[in-house]
């Protein structure tokens, strides 16, 4: 349990007891005083503006005046100190993110205790959430969706290796920076597997639109719960809608637990069948029937993108962060295909040169071909009109155009 020593008594004070002391402190400001405006100072941090708010506090953009860097401050205001569940979740979020150092996870710098409340000092990122991207641009192209979820899964793999179950991997918590880098954020309902503290509450955690059946049942969520939530999020990313859309909480819970999901290809024509299989495997009701790890999910997405030649959008920021596994596979494939392509081109060029230079003799000897040509010339009357090649008649109205014209139309339709 988190603790601190005071200079006066030289004894350890547990975290919860410190909270009780803060509640009893008459100098603690009320909720209205905890709302900070631009230009306010919070320790070393100069508040720029508020960038978010939710059930677990308010988030501000700020400047660390000591280190001259931009940060995000997530503040649990004093009025939430009265709720033990909020305190527990806030502390769990801090402990969970403190374990994680990965390019695809928002970094936690420190946790502070100040009169305005408890503060998490985190990496500041600019961009938009996956939820905002889907709402503004509609369903993502296959290559774009694969690129985003491939990065997200790398972050999830790291979290799972460190014993952290996120439990709320919805599109709102998948952030896409201006450099097209993906960051997992908001570990407010995360679960630390090796945490020996007893469960404080059996309340439902997560978001009902994406929650796994075992979380609804009240069973302990393991890593496979994150697989389910990510599968639902991927379904939404490629189709623009959720597999289960109900108007009541009961309807949503019933659907997640008992109803078969629709096939993504019903809503997105042209979606690769292999990707559909991956999504449906990720959102199986029974955890034992699902993809069993984030690493397996990641591997299947990589294989899918290579097998179908999905276009990965060009991005300088992302190109630097391509996983070594993907880079090695692409390099190996390109070496093979490049070698085959060069050899084929070389053979074709040599063949054309040989034909042009007459190195390939015709099947009949020249002395057999020439007399026949002379006979034809002599057999034509002197006053006969020269023979010309017949013109190809133009297609009549209502009849199909020649194959070449049809291919041209297809090329224009596909933009090539």
CORWOHU-V625351 format. One line per field, one symbol per residue. psi: psi as a letter, one per 20 degrees, with the letter a starting at -180 (. if undefined). A space follows every 50 residues. Layout:
psi->???
This chain:
psi->pprqpqhgilqpoqghhhghhhhipiipqahhiioqrpiqpncjpopgrp irqahjaqpqprpohhilqprpooporhhiiiohgggghggggghghhip nqhkppppgrpqorhiaqpporppqqcqrhghgghhiaqqqghggggghg gghgghggghhjkpogjllrhhjoporhjkqppprnkhkqpogjpiqqph qjqpqaphhiqqhhhhijqppahihhggghgghhghhihjrqhooriqgg ggggghhhqpqrphihinqipphhhghgghhhkqgphiirpiqhgggggh hggghghjkppoqppgghhhjpqhggggggggghgghggggggggggggg gghgghikioqrhqqhihggghghgghhipqhjqqqpqpqqpqqpqqiqq rqhghghgggghhik.
